Amino acid sequence: MTARILVVIGTPLPDTYTHALAAAYTEAARSAGADVRVVDLANDPIPGHPRSRAQLRAPRTDADTPLDPEVAAYLDDVRWAQHLVFFHPQWWGTMPAALKAFIDRVFLSGAAFRYREGTPIPERLLTGRTARMVMTMDSPRWWNRFVYRGAAEAGLTRATLGYCGIRTIGITRLSPIRLGDETRRARWLSRIAALGTRDGGVAAREVVGAPS
């Protein structure tokens, strides 16, 4: 079975090193046999801020507010994927607003999770999928850990993906980007390409164990 991978590039700035990392991963995963879709928030539409509660819920009937076309397309990508990979820089200790907007509008109640009567624990509707996070940052890793308390990682992998049933199988932190020379950046690209090969190959598909 061909692995289905969704790559989300979570920066509004085009042609960044984050894009180079995502391209290295995508090319390697495709070479390993995976079917890869890419959402690039520097070029693809960034969903607008929700203006009503209805925009935070998946429509259940024809009478409900329909999803914006780009949101519906992104949700189809998430549902299609067996494995999701998020690439983003760390801004102010967490993710760029573009990626947060994508999450707010796409990981919807009724599509990614569902509240259950009488309990604060939701039904996780994306169970069976896996994810990977690749984050670039200028701050040292010790600063991210002890000052920021891993806020970016916790927000994406625990408070978002885990809440919806998606199991994170890897977090890669690349730092410091601003001070990284060409040799180090090339080494990082090779490291991320190796992850693409692993995720796109047969052994990775067994780990991903994705839904049909």
ZILINWO-V18475 format. One record per backbone hydrogen bond with DSSP energy under -1.0 kcal/mol. CO is the residue of the C=O (numbers start at 1). NH is the residue of the N-H. E is the energy in kcal/mol with one decimal. If there is no record, write none. Layout:
# ZILINWO-V18475
CO_NH_E ; CO_NH_E
This chain:
# ZILINWO-V18475
3_35_-3.2 ; 4_82_-2.6 ; 4_83_-1.9 ; 5_37_-2.6 ; 6_85_-2.9 ; 7_39_-3.1 ; 8_87_-2.9 ; 9_41_-2.1 ; 16_20_-1.6 ; 17_21_-2.3 ; 18_22_-2.4 ; 19_23_-2.7 ; 20_24_-2.1 ; 21_25_-2.3 ; 22_26_-2.8 ; 23_27_-2.6 ; 24_28_-1.8 ; 25_29_-2.7 ; 26_30_-2.5 ; 27_31_-2.1 ; 28_32_-1.5 ; 29_34_-2.5 ; 30_33_-1.4 ; 35_5_-2.7 ; 37_7_-3.1 ; 39_9_-3.3 ; 40_43_-1.8 ; 40_44_-4.1 ; 52_55_-1.1 ; 53_56_-1.9 ; 54_57_-1.3 ; 56_109_-2.0 ; 61_64_-1.4 ; 68_72_-2.7 ; 69_73_-2.1 ; 70_74_-2.2 ; 71_75_-2.6 ; 72_76_-2.0 ; 73_77_-1.8 ; 74_78_-2.2 ; 75_79_-2.6 ; 76_80_-2.2 ; 77_81_-1.9 ; 82_130_-1.9 ; 83_6_-2.7 ; 84_132_-2.2 ; 85_8_-3.1 ; 86_134_-3.1 ; 87_10_-3.6 ; 88_136_-1.6 ; 91_94_-2.0 ; 94_91_-2.8 ; 96_100_-1.8 ; 97_101_-2.8 ; 98_102_-1.8 ; 99_103_-2.3 ; 100_104_-2.8 ; 101_105_-2.0 ; 102_106_-1.7 ; 103_107_-2.1 ; 106_108_-1.9 ; 108_111_-2.0 ; 108_112_-3.3 ; 108_113_-1.1 ; 109_58_-3.0 ; 112_125_-1.5 ; 113_110_-4.1 ; 114_123_-3.5 ; 116_119_-1.5 ; 123_114_-2.0 ; 126_129_-1.4 ; 129_167_-2.2 ; 130_84_-2.3 ; 131_169_-3.0 ; 132_86_-2.7 ; 133_172_-3.0 ; 134_88_-2.1 ; 135_174_-2.8 ; 136_90_-2.6 ; 137_177_-1.9 ; 140_144_-2.1 ; 141_145_-2.0 ; 142_146_-2.8 ; 143_147_-2.3 ; 143_148_-1.7 ; 144_150_-2.7 ; 150_154_-2.7 ; 151_155_-2.6 ; 152_156_-1.9 ; 153_157_-2.7 ; 154_158_-1.4 ; 154_159_-2.5 ; 156_161_-2.8 ; 157_162_-1.7 ; 160_164_-1.2 ; 161_166_-2.7 ; 162_165_-1.0 ; 164_126_-2.4 ; 167_131_-1.9 ; 170_133_-2.3 ; 172_135_-3.0 ; 174_137_-2.0 ; 177_180_-1.1 ; 181_185_-2.5 ; 182_186_-2.4 ; 183_187_-1.9 ; 184_188_-2.3 ; 185_189_-2.2 ; 186_190_-2.0 ; 187_191_-2.1 ; 188_192_-2.4 ; 189_193_-2.4 ; 190_194_-2.0 ; 191_195_-1.3 ; 192_196_-2.0 ; 193_197_-2.4 ; 194_198_-2.2 ; 195_199_-3.0 ; 196_200_-2.2 ; 201_205_-1.8 ; 202_206_-1.5 ; 203_207_-1.4 ; 204_208_-3.4 ; 205_209_-2.4
